[in-house]
Amino acid sequence: MSFFESEIINSVITRSLANALANYGPLKFAYTILNKRNMSDISILSNYPPEWVSSYKENGYQRIDPIVLQASVTNSPFLWG
């Protein structure tokens, strides 16, 4: 079992991210762990509805998501939105 396949660990990390962002208002987040060599190998920790996360993964949106594509080629912060 890989690190991000543990529901307990995922729950703790997701809760920690939500708590850290709480001061900024009601924000949605999706923390994505992606294998650059195999883009179908993806883990998402998020406070989006589970249906959204399932749809994202089932439809392979990581292959066309401009944020994911930009993040996969740079280690530096970048503006978007």
C-alpha positions in Angstrom: 0.0 0.0 0.0 1.4 3.4 -0.9 1.3 6.4 1.4 -1.7 8.0 -0.2 -3.8 4.8 -0.3 -4.2 5.0 3.5 -7.6 6.5 4.3 -6.5 7.5 7.8 -3.4 9.4 6.5 -5.5 11.0 3.7 -8.1 12.1 6.2 -5.5 13.7 8.5 -3.8 15.5 5.6 -7.1 16.7 4.2 -8.3 18.0 7.6 -4.9 19.7 8.1 -5.1 21.5 4.8 -8.7 22.6 5.4 -7.7 23.9 8.9 -4.6 25.8 7.4 -6.8 27.4 4.8 -9.8 28.3 7.1 -8.4 31.8 7.8 -8.8 32.6 4.1 -12.5 31.9 4.0 -14.5 29.1 2.5 -12.0 27.8 -0.1 -12.0 24.6 -2.0 -8.7 22.8 -2.6 -7.4 19.8 -4.5 -3.9 18.6 -3.6 -2.8 16.3 -6.4 0.0 13.7 -6.4 0.8 12.7 -10.0 3.2 10.3 -11.6 4.7 12.2 -14.5 5.6 9.0 -16.3 2.1 7.6 -15.9 -0.5 10.3 -15.6 -3.2 7.9 -14.9 -1.5 7.2 -11.6 -3.0 10.0 -9.6 -4.0 10.6 -6.0 -6.2 13.6 -5.0 -6.7 14.9 -1.5 -9.5 17.4 -1.6 -12.5 19.0 0.1 -14.4 18.9 -3.2 -17.4 16.5 -3.3 -16.3 12.9 -3.8 -18.4 12.9 -7.1 -16.2 15.7 -8.5 -13.0 13.8 -7.6 -14.3 10.6 -9.1 -15.3 12.4 -12.3 -11.9 14.1 -12.5 -10.1 10.9 -12.2 -12.4 8.7 -14.4 -12.3 11.3 -17.2 -8.5 11.7 -17.0 -8.8 15.5 -16.7 -5.3 15.6 -15.3 -4.1 15.1 -18.9 -5.7 18.5 -20.0 -5.9 20.5 -16.8 -3.8 23.6 -17.5 -2.7 23.9 -13.8 -1.5 20.3 -13.7 0.3 20.6 -17.0 2.1 23.8 -15.9 3.0 22.3 -12.5 4.4 19.3 -14.2 7.1 21.4 -16.0 8.1 23.9 -13.3 9.2 23.8 -9.6 8.6 27.6 -9.3 5.4 29.3 -8.3 3.3 30.6 -11.1 0.2 32.8 -11.5 -3.1 31.4 -12.8 -6.7 32.4 -12.7 
